[in-house]
């Protein structure tokens, strides 16, 4: 069943993600992105970096990215942290 927890994938860990967007996003959006760090890159892209506790939170974050209307260039899990 889809709602059951999978003990092999439910490790009690949080993931740190980097989301790259085309275009610069104002730093005042940090609160909207759960305190993610916003890095404005010289090439005109924006890099969002921060922890995501689970898949549900990741999907919510991606919905916010979609709602901004900026093109999503990449999504990378860069670190696994213990909760």
C-alpha positions in Angstrom: 0.0 0.0 0.0 1.3 3.5 -0.8 0.7 5.0 2.7 2.8 2.5 4.5 6.3 3.4 5.6 9.1 1.4 4.1 11.7 0.5 6.7 14.4 0.2 4.0 13.8 3.8 2.8 12.7 5.5 6.1 16.1 6.0 7.5 15.4 8.9 9.9 17.6 11.1 7.8 17.1 14.5 6.2 18.4 15.3 2.7 20.1 18.6 1.7 19.1 19.6 -1.8 20.4 22.2 -4.3 17.8 23.5 -6.7 19.1 25.5 -9.7 16.8 28.0 -11.4 17.3 30.2 -14.5 17.0 33.8 -13.5 17.7 35.7 -10.3 15.4 35.4 -7.3 15.3 38.1 -4.7 16.8 37.3 -1.3 13.5 38.2 0.3 12.1 34.8 -0.9 14.2 32.9 1.7 11.3 32.8 4.2 9.0 31.4 1.5 11.5 28.6 0.9 11.7 27.5 4.5 14.9 29.4 5.2 16.8 27.9 2.2 19.9 29.8 1.3 19.5 31.7 -1.9 22.7 32.2 -3.9 22.7 34.5 -6.9 25.2 33.2 -9.4 27.2 35.4 -11.9 25.7 33.5 -14.9 22.2 34.7 -13.9 21.0 31.5 -12.2 19.7 31.1 -8.7 20.8 28.3 -6.4 18.5 27.3 -3.5 20.2 25.1 -0.9 18.7 23.6 2.2 17.4 20.6 4.1 14.3 18.7 3.1 12.9 16.3 5.8 11.0 13.9 3.5 9.5 13.4 0.0 6.3 15.2 0.8 8.3 18.3 1.7 10.3 18.0 -1.5 7.1 17.9 -3.6 5.8 20.9 -1.8 9.1 22.8 -2.4 8.9 21.9 -6.1 5.4 23.2 -6.3 6.7 26.5 -5.0 9.4 26.5 -7.6 6.8 25.9 -10.3 4.6 28.7 -9.0 7.5 31.2 -9.4 7.5 30.6 -13.1 11.3 30.4 -13.3 12.7 27.5 -15.3 14.0 24.6 -13.1 17.5 23.7 -14.4 18.5 21.0 -11.9 17.8 19.3 -8.6 20.5 17.5 -6.7 20.7 15.8 -3.3 24.1 16.9 -2.0 24.1 15.6 1.6 22.3 13.2 4.0 22.0 14.4 7.6 20.6 12.6 10.6 17.4 14.0 12.1 
